[in-house]
Amino acid sequence: MRTVYREKKYTCGEYLDVFIYPVFETGKHRGGKRAKRKPSTEAQKKLNQRHREEKLVRLLHANFTPEDLEIHLTYRGEQPGSDEEAARNLRNYIRRIQRLRKKLGLPPLKYIAVTERGKRGGRYHHHITVNGGIDRDTLESMWEYGYANSRRLQFTEDGLAGLGNYIVKSPVGKKAWTASKNLVDPEPVTRDGRISGRKARELAEKIQDNTRLEKLYPGYVMSAAEAFHNDVNGGCYLVARFYREDGKFISPKQKPKQKKREGRKTE
């Protein structure tokens, strides 16, 4: 069975996400089609959660800047009686912001919103990322159901990965998040054969050596990387995130010296 390694790249604002993985030619074997081994339910849940986090972080990176805000909304006293009521409260809040932006002559609202329930007390809370233009005190005062806290988006060498992973850890409702229709959804650029299986294995074995991957993506600095081996199909998988070397979102004081940084490796 022939194996080709695929490179998939997402350019998201000042960040670049790269996935390198094997693609196997499908074909019939003796006795019919080749049987596929399905992942366990628990493993699939973890994989789905990882994909949600990666998708959300890409949306954040592609659409927001340090001039924009993250807002955390909680309830005081009585909680919503259902997921639907909580969603309605959030929609009403978003509509108030939209009306105010229009009144002030600001560009249309861009937002990503997630609703969660606490695992212990089951209390509802919302996380919403919005584009800037309205001062924080005003936005906080517009939440009429309880407490609101906001701050400017804090970009690091890993971008907004910490925020994205945090707010989508346990979403409620049919969708993991809701978002405005005017967001940029980064499309991947794929290329097969640029990286051989041997090269992929070498990169995985030396994943902590940032310079190896950075040579493949000039103009970018690697912030994090992972590699793992699939015992079922024998394939090698790599995931890496980079930020623009000339980017503006990370201040010079935040940027670590390139030669001393190390990626992350998982078994």
Salt bridges, closest charged atoms under 4 A:
GLU7 OE2 - ARG194 NH1 2.56
ASP17 OD1 - ARG241 NE 2.87
GLU25 OE2 - ARG2 NH1 3.54
GLU54 OE2 - ARG50 NE 3.03
GLU70 OE1 - HIS72 NE2 2.72
GLU70 OE2 - ARG151 NE 3.09
GLU116 OE1 - HIS125 NE2 3.24
GLU116 OE1 - HIS127 NE2 2.86
GLU116 OE1 - LYS169 NZ 3.26
GLU144 OE2 - ARG96 NH1 3.83
ASP158 OD1 - ARG241 NH1 3.38
ASP185 OD1 - LYS55 NZ 2.72
ASP192 OD1 - ARG6 NE 2.69
GLU202 OE2 - ARG198 NE 3.49
ASP209 OD2 - ARG212 NE 3.34
GLU214 OE2 - ARG261 NH2 3.46
GLU226 OE2 - ARG50 NH2 2.83
ASP231 OD1 - HIS229 ND1 3.20
ASP246 OD2 - ARG244 NH2 2.96
